[in-house]
Amino acid sequence: SYLEITCEAENCKDFLKWIGYLESRFVGFIIEMEQVSNYKLIAHLWPTAIKNNNKSLPYEYSCIYFVGLGVIPSPTGEQHRFSITEPLEKFQIACFGCPCYSKTMN
């Protein structure tokens, strides 16, 4: 499983600010996801963003980040149950609460 995080901006200046801010938040986001699962979830950020060539998106400047998700199997075969909703919501709030955020970013 994986999460796909798309970063878009209308112009290059905003795009560079936006991806810099997002990248600065990824480590905390990954740590929080692993903590809420009591370290039964392993999250791994793909080392580089992938340029998005999808011309149907509204913004010219865009890239995609992937966060791989893996669950450590239980030695007893029992299924682990946890939710990553809270870290996801915190990450969204942190991103859209960025001082550099503008309506030209998504």
All heavy atoms as an XYZ file, in Angstrom:
860
protein
N       0.844     -1.180      0.000
C       0.000      0.000      0.000
C       0.885      1.237      0.000
O       2.034      1.183      0.418
C      -0.878      0.033      1.235
O      -1.720     -1.097      1.274
N       0.320      2.334     -0.427
C       1.071      3.584     -0.428
C       0.124      4.775     -0.377
O      -1.060      4.656     -0.693
C       1.974      3.682     -1.664
C       1.228      3.769     -2.973
C       0.898      5.004     -3.529
C       0.841      2.626     -3.657
C       0.211      5.092     -4.720
C       0.158      2.705     -4.848
C      -0.146      3.943     -5.383
O      -0.831      4.034     -6.559
N       0.676      5.901      0.023
C      -0.030      7.177     -0.050
C       0.583      7.966     -1.191
O       1.794      7.920     -1.407
C       0.158      7.983      1.242
C      -0.383      7.379      2.522
C      -0.001      8.261      3.703
C      -1.888      7.251      2.447
N      -0.238      8.676     -1.910
C       0.228      9.532     -3.001
C      -0.075     10.975     -2.606
O      -1.218     11.313     -2.321
C      -0.512      9.167     -4.285
C      -0.112      9.965     -5.484
C      -0.865      9.539     -6.724
O      -1.011      8.325     -6.974
O      -1.324     10.448     -7.448
N       0.956     11.794     -2.567
C       0.795     13.198     -2.173
C       1.199     14.063     -3.356
O       2.353     14.044     -3.789
C       1.652     13.531     -0.937
C       1.231     12.630      0.223
C       1.518     15.010     -0.574
C       2.162     12.647      1.409
N       0.242     14.803     -3.903
C       0.488     15.661     -5.054
C       0.725     17.091     -4.583
O      -0.013     17.606     -3.756
C      -0.709     15.625     -6.027
O      -0.939     14.268     -6.409
C      -0.455     16.462     -7.258
N       1.741     17.694     -5.138
C       2.107     19.076     -4.819
C       1.998     19.881     -6.114
O       2.628     19.540     -7.110
C       3.541     19.085     -4.293
S       4.206     20.728     -4.018
N       1.193     20.949     -6.103
C       0.971     21.755     -7.301
C       1.042     23.234     -6.969
O       0.690     23.638     -5.865
C      -0.415     21.507     -7.880
C      -0.742     20.086     -8.203
C      -2.181     19.951     -8.611
O      -3.069     20.180     -7.775
O      -2.411     19.621     -9.779
N       1.460     24.012     -7.955
C       1.420     25.468     -7.818
C       1.313     26.086     -9.206
O       1.726     25.495    -10.210
C       2.647     25.992     -7.094
N       0.796     27.291     -9.226
C       0.558     27.991    -10.478
C       1.855     28.502    -11.108
O       1.975     28.597    -12.318
C      -0.387     29.163    -10.197
C      -1.065     29.732    -11.406
C      -2.128     30.725    -10.982
O      -1.767     31.893    -10.749
O      -3.299     30.329    -10.890
N       2.833     28.855    -10.263
C       4.086     29.393    -10.797
C       5.280     28.742    -10.098
O       5.140     28.132     -9.039
C       4.126     30.919    -10.666
C       4.022     31.374     -9.234
O       4.894     31.091     -8.419
N       2.930     32.072     -8.908
N       6.453     28.890    -10.701
C       7.651     28.218    -10.215
C       8.059     28.688     -8.818
O       8.443     27.878     -7.971
C       8.791     28.441    -11.203
S      10.276     27.516    -10.802
N       7.955     29.972     -8.562
C       8.344     30.514     -7.252
C       7.505     29.895     -6.137
O       8.033     29.428     -5.123
C       8.189     32.039     -7.259
C       8.624     32.705     -5.989
C       8.433     34.216     -6.075
C       8.718     34.865     -4.748
N       8.480     36.303     -4.779
N       6.184     29.881     -6.307
C       5.295     29.276     -5.306
C       5.539     27.772     -5.187
O       5.504     27.214     -4.096
C       3.828     29.531     -5.653
C       3.390     30.955     -5.363
O       4.136     31.685     -4.673
O       2.301     31.333     -5.827
N       5.781     27.134     -6.326
C       6.014     25.688     -6.332
C       7.236     25.331     -5.486
O       7.188     24.418     -4.661
C       6.188     25.196     -7.769
C       6.450     23.729     -7.885
C       5.463     22.804     -7.593
C       7.688     23.260     -8.292
C       5.690     21.443     -7.706
C       7.932     21.910     -8.411
C       6.931     21.000     -8.116
N       8.322     26.048     -5.663
C       9.536     25.762     -4.908
C       9.337     25.994     -3.409
O       9.820     25.218     -2.580
C      10.704     26.591     -5.441
C      11.155     26.209     -6.861
C      12.229     27.172     -7.350
C      11.634     24.775     -6.923
N       8.618     27.056     -3.051
C       8.318     27.294     -1.629
C       7.455     26.163     -1.069
O       7.686     25.673      0.030
C       7.571     28.625     -1.447
C       8.449     29.834     -1.493
C       7.720     31.058     -0.989
C       6.869     31.669     -2.059
N       6.238     32.937     -1.669
N       6.461     25.768     -1.850
C       5.485     24.765     -1.418
C       6.146     23.402     -1.211
O       5.948     22.759     -0.189
C       4.383     24.710     -2.449
C       3.162     23.910     -2.148
C       2.528     23.084     -3.015
C       2.379     23.861     -0.950
N       1.416     22.525     -2.425
C       1.299     22.995     -1.158
C       2.486     24.475      0.286
C       0.356     22.701     -0.189
C       1.543     24.189      1.259
C       0.490     23.321      1.021
N       6.958     22.954     -2.169
C       7.582     21.640     -2.001
C       8.614     21.662     -0.878
O       8.767     20.689     -0.158
C       8.187     21.044     -3.301
C       9.298     21.910     -3.853
C       7.139     20.758     -4.323
C      10.072     21.244     -4.983
N       9.288     22.780     -0.699
C      10.239     22.886      0.412
C       9.534     22.742      1.749
O      10.004     22.029      2.648
N       8.394     23.402      1.873
C       7.625     23.319      3.117
C       7.097     21.895      3.331
O       7.208     21.345      4.428
C       6.478     24.330      3.107
C       5.740     24.377      4.410
C       6.235     25.120      5.477
C       4.564     23.662      4.600
C       5.574     25.152      6.691
C       3.901     23.687      5.803
C       4.401     24.441      6.843
O       3.740     24.454      8.052
N       6.528     21.301      2.287
C       5.998     19.938      2.413
C       7.088     18.956      2.810
O       6.891     18.133      3.700
C       5.352     19.487      1.098
C       4.027     20.119      0.720
C       3.572     19.594     -0.633
C       2.966     19.869      1.759
N       8.219     19.046      2.131
C       9.317     18.121      2.437
C       9.786     18.265      3.887
O      10.171     17.283      4.508
C      10.483     18.341      1.474
C      10.187     17.828      0.079
C      11.276     18.143     -0.920
O      12.218     18.908     -0.602
O      11.188     17.625     -2.049
N       9.709     19.476      4.417
C      10.134     19.677      5.809
C       9.166     19.040      6.801
O       9.505     18.847      7.961
C      10.289     21.172      6.110
O       9.028     21.803      6.232
N       7.977     18.698      6.356
C       6.960     18.106      7.227
C       6.858     16.589      7.109
O       6.228     15.936      7.934
C       5.579     18.702      6.928
C       5.494     20.203      7.126
C       5.672     20.537      8.580
N       5.598     21.950      8.828
C       6.609     22.697      9.261
N       7.779     22.155      9.483
N       6.463     23.975      9.490
N       7.465     16.003      6.091
C       7.330     14.567      5.854
C       7.866     13.708      6.995
O       7.245     12.718      7.373
C       8.010     14.152      4.555
C       7.210     14.465      3.321
C       7.841     14.958      2.195
C       5.849     14.268      3.279
C       7.117     15.250      1.049
C       5.114     14.564      2.141
C       5.757     15.053      1.027
N       9.014     14.038      7.542
C       9.616     13.197      8.582
C       8.692     13.089      9.790
O       8.418     12.001     10.287
C      11.008     13.719      8.989
C      11.541     12.950     10.186
C      11.976     13.609      7.825
N       8.177     14.216     10.266
C       7.259     14.202     11.403
C       5.996     13.417     11.104
O       5.489     12.678     11.958
N       5.494     13.546      9.890
C       4.297     12.831      9.462
C       4.524     11.320      9.496
O       3.718     10.559     10.036
C       3.920     13.311      8.059
C       2.824     12.546      7.385
C       1.602     12.338      8.015
C       3.000     12.043      6.111
C       0.588     11.642      7.377
C       1.992     11.354      5.467
C       0.788     11.154      6.096
N       5.646     10.873      8.967
C       5.965      9.444      8.940
C       6.149      8.906     10.359
O       5.635      7.839     10.701
C       7.202      9.189      8.057
C       6.798      9.389      6.591
C       7.787      7.808      8.290
C       7.940      9.413      5.614
N       6.851      9.649     11.195
C       7.047      9.219     12.584
C       5.704      9.090     13.294
O       5.457      8.115     14.007
C       7.985     10.193     13.329
C       9.414     10.036     12.808
C       7.940      9.960     14.837
C      10.378     11.103     13.284
N       4.817     10.058     13.108
C       3.496     10.003     13.762
C       2.688      8.788     13.304
O       2.021      8.150     14.116
C       2.699     11.273     13.481
C       2.893     12.308     14.544
C       1.825     13.381     14.469
O       0.647     13.084     14.767
O       2.186     14.507     14.125
N       2.730      8.480     12.001
C       1.992      7.309     11.517
C       2.511      6.036     12.169
O       1.731      5.165     12.555
C       2.099      7.192      9.992
C       1.213      8.138      9.257
S       1.035      7.701      7.518
C       2.704      7.831      6.919
N       3.824      5.941     12.295
C       4.398      4.740     12.912
C       4.072      4.672     14.402
O       3.799      3.598     14.931
C       5.905      4.702     12.661
C       6.242      4.446     11.197
C       7.726      4.485     10.891
O       8.520      4.993     11.711
O       8.101      4.006      9.803
N       4.043      5.823     15.063
C       3.748      5.838     16.497
C       2.308      5.428     16.789
O       2.059      4.658     17.716
C       4.024      7.223     17.091
C       5.494      7.519     17.248
C       5.756      8.939     17.723
O       4.934      9.838     17.571
N       6.923      9.154     18.307
N       1.336      5.939     16.008
C      -0.070      5.597     16.291
C      -0.351      4.116     16.064
O      -1.316      3.593     16.604
C      -1.096      6.458     15.513
C      -0.968      7.916     15.840
C      -1.050      6.210     14.030
N       0.492      3.455     15.277
C       0.305      2.027     15.050
C       1.104      1.198     16.045
O       1.163     -0.019     15.920
C       0.747      1.661     13.633
O       2.163      1.708     13.524
N       1.706      1.867     17.018
C       2.587      1.204     17.986
C       3.733      0.483     17.254
O       4.105     -0.625     17.599
C       1.800      0.243     18.872
C       2.525     -0.071     20.158
O       3.401      0.683     20.587
N       2.185     -1.188     20.769
N       4.215      1.149     16.195
C       5.342      0.689     15.378
C       5.065     -0.640     14.665
O       5.976     -1.372     14.340
C       6.636      0.645     16.191
C       6.986      2.023     16.693
C       6.653      2.405     17.978
C       7.575      2.951     15.848
C       6.930      3.684     18.427
C       7.852      4.233     16.292
C       7.530      4.596     17.577
O       7.799      5.873     18.014
N       3.792     -0.888     14.388
C       3.432     -2.054     13.586
C       3.321     -1.668     12.108
O       3.243     -2.530     11.247
C       2.143     -2.665     14.102
C       2.357     -3.291     15.474
C       1.084     -3.826     16.049
C       1.283     -4.489     17.380
N       1.876     -3.677     18.408
N       3.313     -0.364     11.846
C       3.291      0.159     10.480
C       4.674      0.717     10.177
O       5.238      1.454     10.978
C       2.249      1.275     10.344
C       2.242      2.018      9.008
C       1.660      1.130      7.918
C       1.436      3.300      9.120
N       5.197      0.358      9.033
C       6.461      0.916      8.560
C       6.123      1.812      7.377
O       5.497      1.368      6.399
C       7.444     -0.198      8.105
C       7.757     -1.149      9.245
C       8.710      0.406      7.523
C       8.468     -0.531     10.417
N       6.493      3.074      7.463
C       6.253      4.026      6.379
C       7.599      4.467      5.824
O       8.541      4.718      6.566
C       5.465      5.220      6.905
N       7.679      4.542      4.497
C       8.935      4.896      3.847
C       8.651      5.862      2.703
O       7.898      5.535      1.783
C       9.625      3.634      3.318
C      10.868      3.912      2.554
N      12.042      4.269      3.167
C      11.118      3.897      1.226
C      12.969      4.462      2.245
N      12.426      4.239      1.060
N       9.243      7.038      2.776
C       9.085      8.042      1.728
C       9.997      7.693      0.557
O      11.190      7.446      0.753
C       9.442      9.426      2.279
C       9.375     10.595      1.301
C       7.942     10.818      0.840
C       9.908     11.859      1.961
N       9.429      7.656     -0.655
C      10.259      7.470     -1.838
C      11.220      8.640     -1.881
O      10.813      9.780     -1.666
C       9.366      7.432     -3.083
C      10.097      7.077     -4.330
C      10.459      7.934     -5.324
C      10.561      5.794     -4.725
N      11.115      7.266     -6.299
C      11.207      5.931     -5.958
C      10.509      4.533     -4.139
C      11.783      4.871     -6.640
C      11.080      3.473     -4.805
C      11.707      3.650     -6.042
N      12.516      8.407     -2.121
C      13.526      9.450     -1.921
C      13.386     10.711     -2.766
O      13.852     11.772     -2.367
C      14.848      8.751     -2.222
C      14.534      7.402     -2.696
C      13.088      7.141     -2.516
N      12.742     10.612     -3.916
C      12.595     11.816     -4.741
C      11.157     11.942     -5.227
O      10.451     10.952     -5.390
C      13.520     11.766     -5.974
O      13.237     10.576     -6.726
C      14.985     11.773     -5.576
N      10.775     13.183     -5.459
C       9.455     13.433     -6.034
C       9.480     13.019     -7.501
O      10.522     13.062     -8.154
C       9.109     14.912     -5.911
N       8.346     12.636     -7.996
C       8.216     12.254     -9.401
C       7.483     13.369    -10.124
O       6.413     13.804     -9.690
C       7.464     10.912     -9.524
C       8.302      9.825     -8.848
C       7.172     10.575    -10.978
C       7.606      8.509     -8.687
N       8.080     13.836    -11.202
C       7.454     14.911    -11.972
C       6.127     14.422    -12.518
O       6.031     13.326    -13.068
C       8.366     15.342    -13.110
C       7.836     16.512    -13.895
C       8.860     16.953    -14.909
C       8.385     17.925    -15.909
N       7.690     19.034    -15.683
N       5.123     15.232    -12.323
C       3.783     14.867    -12.776
C       3.577     15.402    -14.187
O       3.588     16.598    -14.405
C       2.748     15.436    -11.813
C       1.361     14.961    -12.147
O       1.168     14.146    -13.025
N       0.387     15.464    -11.437
N       3.381     14.506    -15.140
C       3.165     14.911    -16.532
C       1.694     14.880    -16.926
O       1.377     14.938    -18.097
C       3.980     14.008    -17.467
C       5.458     14.212    -17.274
O       5.919     15.333    -17.105
N       6.209     13.123    -17.275
N       0.806     14.772    -15.938
C      -0.627     14.724    -16.201
C      -1.110     16.131    -16.561
O      -1.231     16.998    -15.713
C      -1.360     14.206    -14.964
C      -2.840     14.028    -15.196
O      -3.384     14.479    -16.198
N      -3.485     13.380    -14.254
N      -1.379     16.361    -17.806
C      -1.766     17.706    -18.281
C      -3.186     18.089    -17.887
O      -3.608     19.201    -18.103
C      -1.594     17.801    -19.801
C      -0.175     17.538    -20.270
C       0.788     18.556    -19.700
C       2.203     18.247    -20.179
N       3.210     18.932    -19.434
N      -3.943     17.171    -17.295
C      -5.320     17.489    -16.909
C      -5.384     18.230    -15.573
O      -6.434     18.707    -15.171
C      -6.162     16.217    -16.843
O      -5.709     15.394    -15.791
N      -4.244     18.315    -14.857
C      -4.235     19.041    -13.586
C      -4.274     20.542    -13.844
O      -3.742     21.023    -14.849
C      -2.999     18.664    -12.773
C      -2.962     17.213    -12.296
C      -1.618     16.891    -11.662
C      -4.073     16.935    -11.318
N      -4.859     21.304    -12.928
C      -5.035     22.740    -13.170
C      -3.745     23.564    -13.121
O      -3.702     24.657    -13.656
C      -5.992     23.173    -12.063
C      -5.857     22.142    -11.003
C      -5.478     20.870    -11.691
N      -2.692     23.056    -12.491
C      -1.479     23.844    -12.333
C      -0.332     23.289    -13.163
O      -0.165     22.079    -13.282
C      -1.061     23.900    -10.859
C      -2.094     24.547     -9.979
C      -2.793     23.809     -9.038
C      -2.375     25.900    -10.088
C      -3.747     24.404     -8.230
C      -3.323     26.502     -9.288
C      -4.002     25.748     -8.354
O      -4.934     26.344     -7.563
N       0.465     24.193    -13.711
C       1.578     23.795    -14.562
C       2.699     23.097    -13.790
O       3.298     22.154    -14.269
C       2.141     25.041    -15.258
C       3.294     24.747    -16.179
C       3.830     25.991    -16.869
O       3.210     27.062    -16.770
O       4.888     25.870    -17.490
N       2.976     23.569    -12.581
C       4.080     23.022    -11.786
C       3.527     22.009    -10.786
O       2.720     22.368     -9.928
C       4.820     24.149    -11.054
C       5.460     25.123    -12.013
C       4.777     26.248    -12.438
C       6.729     24.883    -12.518
C       5.359     27.129    -13.334
C       7.316     25.745    -13.408
C       6.620     26.877    -13.821
O       7.199     27.742    -14.706
N       3.959     20.760    -10.918
C       3.444     19.742     -9.999
C       4.409     18.559     -9.914
O       5.210     18.316    -10.817
C       2.064     19.261    -10.430
O       2.132     18.652    -11.691
N       4.327     17.861     -8.798
C       5.085     16.629     -8.611
C       4.307     15.754     -7.627
O       3.379     16.208     -6.967
C       6.500     16.905     -8.108
S       6.571     17.618     -6.460
N       4.713     14.503     -7.576
C       4.024     13.538     -6.723
C       5.048     12.873     -5.803
O       6.131     12.498     -6.251
C       3.311     12.465     -7.558
C       2.276     13.111     -8.482
C       2.649     11.422     -6.667
C       1.686     12.164     -9.503
N       4.694     12.769     -4.539
C       5.495     12.033     -3.561
C       4.745     10.755     -3.219
O       3.521     10.752     -3.141
C       5.677     12.854     -2.278
C       6.506     14.083     -2.462
C       5.919     15.293     -2.772
C       7.886     14.037     -2.322
C       6.685     16.436     -2.942
C       8.657     15.175     -2.484
C       8.047     16.372     -2.799
O       8.807     17.503     -2.964
N       5.489      9.699     -3.001
C       4.892      8.433     -2.598
C       5.438      8.032     -1.234
O       6.636      8.130     -0.988
C       5.205      7.325     -3.615
C       4.506      7.520     -4.922
C       5.143      8.146     -5.978
C       3.203      7.079     -5.095
C       4.496      8.337     -7.188
C       2.543      7.266     -6.295
C       3.199      7.900     -7.346
N       4.534      7.590     -0.358
C       4.915      7.071      0.950
C       4.453      5.615      0.983
O       3.256      5.341      0.959
C       4.259      7.867      2.100
C       4.660      7.285      3.448
C       4.603      9.354      2.018
N       5.425      4.710      0.988
C       5.110      3.289      1.050
C       4.686      2.910      2.458
O       5.231      3.403      3.433
N       3.703      2.032      2.560
C       3.186      1.595      3.857
C       3.233      0.071      3.927
O       2.758     -0.613      3.028
C       1.736      2.057      4.048
C       1.479      3.553      3.927
C      -0.019      3.826      3.953
C       2.180      4.313      5.026
N       3.813     -0.425      4.985
C       3.857     -1.864      5.191
C       3.540     -2.189      6.639
O       3.927     -1.451      7.539
N       2.826     -3.262      6.863
C       2.460     -3.677      8.218
C       3.334     -4.856      8.607
O       3.467     -5.821      7.846
C       0.967     -4.053      8.309
C       0.612     -4.536      9.699
C       0.099     -2.872      7.904
N       3.945     -4.767      9.781
C       4.763     -5.869     10.290
C       3.821     -6.991     10.718
O       2.915     -6.771     11.533
C       5.630     -5.402     11.476
C       6.592     -4.322     11.011
C       6.373     -6.576     12.103
C       7.364     -3.653     12.134
N       4.003     -8.190     10.183
C       3.106     -9.291     10.544
C       3.223     -9.652     12.030
O       4.302     -9.607     12.610
C       3.577    -10.455      9.685
C       4.565     -9.902      8.726
C       5.011     -8.581      9.231
N       2.105    -10.003     12.609
C       2.079    -10.452     13.995
C       2.632    -11.871     14.063
O       2.320    -12.699     13.209
C       0.636    -10.434     14.509
O       0.527    -11.119     15.726
N       3.452    -12.169     15.087
C       3.976    -13.532     15.212
C       2.875    -14.574     15.405
O       3.039    -15.744     15.070
C       4.878    -13.485     16.440
C       4.943    -12.080     16.885
C       3.940    -11.289     16.113
N       1.721    -14.131     15.925
C       0.606    -15.061     16.157
C      -0.341    -15.142     14.961
O      -1.299    -15.906     14.988
C      -0.202    -14.623     17.394
O      -0.770    -13.327     17.130
C       0.659    -14.581     18.636
N      -0.098    -14.311     13.943
C      -0.976    -14.296     12.777
C      -2.184    -13.391     12.952
O      -3.003    -13.261     12.052
N      -2.299    -12.762     14.107
C      -3.416    -11.859     14.391
C      -3.279    -10.594     13.533
O      -2.182    -10.103     13.306
C      -3.367    -11.493     15.884
C      -4.487    -10.605     16.360
C      -4.326    -10.256     17.830
O      -3.673    -11.019     18.561
O      -4.832     -9.201     18.221
N      -4.416    -10.073     13.062
C      -4.391     -8.851     12.265
C      -4.258     -7.635     13.176
O      -4.926     -7.548     14.199
C      -5.658     -8.708     11.439
C      -5.682     -9.589     10.227
C      -6.812     -9.190      9.293
O      -7.798     -8.595      9.706
N      -6.668     -9.536      8.033
N      -3.371     -6.721     12.785
C      -3.227     -5.471     13.532
C      -4.325     -4.505     13.114
O      -4.684     -4.425     11.950
C      -1.870     -4.822     13.225
C      -0.695     -5.653     13.604
N      -0.421     -6.025     14.903
C       0.294     -6.187     12.846
C       0.688     -6.739     14.924
N       1.136     -6.861     13.681
N      -4.842     -3.773     14.087
C      -5.871     -2.771     13.801
C      -5.405     -1.430     14.346
O      -5.095     -1.308     15.528
C      -7.199     -3.155     14.451
C      -7.721     -4.482     13.941
C      -9.218     -4.418     13.758
N      -9.732     -5.686     13.318
C     -10.007     -5.946     12.047
N      -9.798     -5.050     11.135
N     -10.489     -7.121     11.699
N      -5.347     -0.448     13.449
C      -4.985      0.914     13.833
C      -5.458      1.853     12.733
O      -5.797      1.424     11.642
C      -3.470      1.048     14.067
C      -2.631      0.551     12.934
C      -2.351      1.370     11.847
C      -2.136     -0.735     12.936
C      -1.587      0.911     10.792
C      -1.363     -1.207     11.888
C      -1.089     -0.378     10.808
N      -5.482      3.132     13.053
C      -5.929      4.140     12.099
C      -4.848      5.208     11.949
O      -4.275      5.660     12.944
C      -7.225      4.785     12.600
O      -7.560      5.878     11.779
N      -4.601      5.620     10.709
C      -3.652      6.708     10.470
C      -4.392      8.012     10.142
O      -3.791      8.968      9.666
C      -2.641      6.348      9.368
C      -3.337      6.035      8.046
C      -1.735      5.212      9.823
C      -2.388      5.897      6.869
N      -5.680      8.042     10.445
C      -6.494      9.221     10.159
C      -5.963     10.466     10.872
O      -5.840     11.528     10.266
C      -7.964      8.975     10.554
O      -8.435      7.839      9.832
C      -8.835     10.177     10.244
N      -5.651     10.340     12.158
C      -5.192     11.504     12.923
C      -3.890     12.094     12.361
O      -3.820     13.299     12.133
C      -5.031     11.151     14.402
C      -4.699     12.351     15.259
C      -4.589     12.001     16.732
O      -5.180     11.006     17.172
O      -3.882     12.745     17.444
N      -2.855     11.279     12.104
C      -1.644     11.865     11.505
C      -1.896     12.481     10.128
O      -1.312     13.514      9.795
C      -0.676     10.691     11.399
C      -1.173      9.667     12.332
C      -2.643      9.873     12.462
N      -2.782     11.871      9.342
C      -3.116     12.440      8.034
C      -3.772     13.810      8.176
O      -3.422     14.757      7.464
C      -4.052     11.504      7.267
C      -3.418     10.305      6.601
C      -4.490      9.328      6.124
C      -2.547     10.722      5.447
N      -4.724     13.911      9.095
C      -5.403     15.191      9.308
C      -4.436     16.246      9.831
O      -4.479     17.393      9.387
C      -6.581     15.006     10.261
C      -7.736     14.259      9.622
C      -8.861     13.936     10.595
O      -8.695     14.097     11.824
O      -9.922     13.499     10.113
N      -3.553     15.872     10.743
C      -2.551     16.819     11.261
C      -1.617     17.297     10.154
O      -1.261     18.470     10.093
C      -1.725     16.181     12.377
C      -2.429     16.077     13.694
C      -1.475     15.476     14.718
C      -2.096     15.347     16.079
N      -1.176     14.744     17.048
N      -1.235     16.381      9.274
C      -0.362     16.735      8.156
C      -1.062     17.726      7.226
O      -0.478     18.724      6.816
C       0.053     15.475      7.396
C       0.969     15.731      6.231
C       2.281     16.135      6.442
C       0.528     15.547      4.932
C       3.134     16.356      5.364
C       1.370     15.763      3.855
C       2.673     16.171      4.065
N      -2.328     17.466      6.924
C      -3.102     18.384      6.070
C      -3.207     19.765      6.700
O      -3.011     20.774      6.031
C      -4.510     17.846      5.834
C      -4.617     16.900      4.688
C      -6.072     16.589      4.399
O      -6.824     16.207      5.302
N      -6.453     16.717      3.159
N      -3.524     19.819      7.978
C      -3.662     21.093      8.682
C      -2.339     21.845      8.670
O      -2.289     23.053      8.426
C      -4.185     20.880     10.120
C      -5.650     20.436     10.072
C      -4.017     22.133     10.966
C      -6.187     19.882     11.383
N      -1.242     21.124      8.921
C       0.088     21.754      8.918
C       0.425     22.301      7.533
O       0.948     23.409      7.410
C       1.152     20.751      9.358
N       0.091     21.547      6.494
C       0.413     21.993      5.133
C      -0.398     23.217      4.727
O       0.150     24.202      4.247
C       0.175     20.864      4.135
S       1.363     19.528      4.325
N      -1.691     23.151      4.929
C      -2.529     24.268      4.503
C      -2.479     25.436      5.480
O      -2.989     26.504      5.200
C      -3.954     23.797      4.222
C      -4.019     22.886      3.030
C      -4.338     21.551      3.173
C      -3.707     23.355      1.769
C      -4.370     20.697      2.073
C      -3.727     22.516      0.658
C      -4.063     21.189      0.817
N      -1.809     25.236      6.628
C      -1.580     26.322      7.575
C      -0.229     26.972      7.370
O       0.180     27.842      8.126
N       0.471     26.552      6.327
C       1.803     27.085      6.016
C       1.737     28.592      5.790
O       0.859     29.079      5.082
C       2.315     26.383      4.757
S       3.687     27.171      3.952
N       2.664     29.363      6.378
C       2.683     30.810      6.158
C       2.841     31.184      4.676
O       2.374     32.234      4.253
C       3.886     31.294      6.952
C       4.229     30.196      7.880
C       3.701     28.929      7.302
N       3.469     30.312      3.889
C       3.678     30.621      2.470
C       2.507     30.171      1.602
O       2.487     30.439      0.409
C       4.967     29.957      1.976
S       4.894     28.155      1.862
N       1.499     29.502      2.194
C       0.391     28.946      1.393
C      -0.433     30.055      0.764
O      -0.760     31.056      1.376
C      -0.506     28.058      2.265
C      -1.638     27.448      1.491
C      -1.406     26.392      0.620
C      -2.917     27.962      1.572
C      -2.426     25.835     -0.106
C      -3.957     27.413      0.838
C      -3.707     26.353     -0.009
O      -4.731     25.820     -0.739
N      -0.781     29.839     -0.498
C      -1.679     30.759     -1.197
C      -2.655     29.946     -2.033
O      -2.489     28.726     -2.192
C      -0.899     31.723     -2.080
O      -0.416     31.056     -3.225
N      -3.631     30.590     -2.616
C      -4.643     29.883     -3.409
C      -4.079     29.349     -4.725
O      -4.739     28.601     -5.421
C      -5.817     30.809     -3.691
C      -6.619     31.108     -2.447
C      -7.813     31.974     -2.735
C      -8.539     32.219     -1.428
N      -9.714     33.038     -1.584
N      -2.828     29.722     -5.052
C      -2.203     29.201     -6.275
C      -1.516     27.873     -6.010
O      -0.860     27.339     -6.884
C      -1.177     30.194     -6.833
O      -0.101     30.333     -5.909
C      -1.807     31.543     -7.119
N      -1.643     27.348     -4.790
C      -1.000     26.076     -4.416
C      -2.065     25.049     -4.070
O      -3.134     25.397     -3.584
C      -0.114     26.280     -3.190
C       0.968     27.289     -3.363
S       1.722     27.594     -1.761
C       3.006     28.729     -2.215
N      -1.736     23.792     -4.324
C      -2.661     22.723     -3.986
C      -1.868     21.504     -3.566
O      -0.858     21.199     -4.068
C      -3.554     22.393     -5.183
C      -4.672     21.482     -4.818
O      -5.042     21.322     -3.666
N      -5.226     20.839     -5.822
